[in-house]
């Protein structure tokens, strides 16, 4: 997508602090972290959000979750972490590109908002 912030990060137009990358996904540090460890994991294929997943594009989510576990381990999040995906405006999604937040590095609040 031409004006998608995350697509521009994937293409290298906008710099990021990469944590992990392969042919399907990119993981990078959030520029406004909500926890000591705050990493975004995104597919390289533009998918608007969870609400745009289909049988033909959903395999990337399985790959993302396998890699989330590896990334969390590499980040030392052995005592736990949270994975979040916001969907749509009311769900707090500010970039319309499927992404998952890895949050950890401290005891997180049980409150979700």
N, C-alpha and C positions, 0 to 999 in steps of 0.2 A: 504494500500500500504506500502510495506516494508521500502522504503526510504523517505516517505512523512513526512516532518517536522510537519505538522499539525496533521497527524495520530499519530505521536509520542507524541505530546502535549496531544491529546485526551487520549492516553493510560497511560499517566503519566510518560513516559520515559524522557520527557523534561518538566521542570517546567514552569508554567505560572501563571499570576495573574488573577485568574478567577473572572469574574463579574457576570456570570449567567451560570447555567448548568441544563439540564434536560435530559431525555432519548434520545432526538433527536439531540440536539445542544449543543455547548459550546461557550461562549463569554468570551474573555479575553483582557487585555490591550496590545496594540502594544508595542514592545520593542524599536521602533524607531518612536515615535509619530510625526505626521504631524500637530497636533492641540493639544490644552490643553486636550481635551478628544479625544482619538483615541482607539477605541475598535474594535476587529475583531470578527465576528460571523460566525461560521462554522458548517456545519452538521457533525454529528459523522460518518455517512456513507461517504466513500470516493467517491466523485464526482469531476472530474477534474476541472470543471468550468461551467459557464453558457452554454457553447457550448456542454456540455455533459448531459444536462437536457433532460429527456424524460417524457412521460406520466406516467411511472411507478415510477419515483423518484422525480418528481417535487413538490409534496405536501409539502416537507420539506421547500421549499422557502416561501410558505404562512405562515408556522409556524415561520420561521425566521423573516419575516416582522412584524408579530404580536408581537414577542418578542423584536424586535428592538425598537418599539414604547415604550414598557414597560421599557427597559433598558435606553433609552434616558430620559424618565421621571424620573427614579430613579437617573440618573446622573445629573439632574437639567438642562437639555438642553431645557428649556421651550421657549427659544427665537429662536429655530431652530437648525438644524443640517443637515449634508449631509450624504447620503448613497451611497457608490461607490463599484462596482465590476469590477475589471480588468479582461479581457479575453485574454489569449494567450500572447505570447512574445511581439508582437507589441502593445498590449494593456497595457503592464506594469505588467502582472501577473508574480510575482517572485516565488510563491509557487503554484504548480499545484494541488490545492484542492479548491473547491468552497468556497469562503469567501466574506463577505461583511464588508466594513469598515464603522464604525460610526465615523464621524468627527464633532466636535463642541467645544463649550466652549469659542468661540470668533466669531466675524464677519469674515466669510470666504470670500476669494476672489471670485469674479464672474468668474474668469479665471479658466478653468478646467485643465490646465497643468502647 
